Amino acid sequence: MDIEIIQPAPDLQDTDLRQLINEVQALRTALGASLSNRRYEPTREQSQQVVSSAAKILDSTEAFRLPGQTQESLEWLRDRFQSGA
């Protein structure tokens, strides 16, 4: 999942947009090893982080900013890791 993260203006630092950006970064961190290792098996904690972050992103009031394909990818990740966690 490729999401370009922008930095919000300083007056938006404590908003839902900031929280959405933080969750995207947490999701990227949890899935980071999968980029270089096709046989990557996430730990239970990493799987839980993926489920949590994906759900928070999808439930965010700022989720409308994400393209439909990205939202579908997030739903797939959440469901996939939830069933495997």
PyMOL commands that set and color helices and strands:
alter all, ss='L'
color gray80, all
select helices_A, chain A and resi 10-12+16-35+44-59+63-65+68-84
alter helices_A, ss='H'
color red, helices_A
deselect
rebuild
show_as cartoon
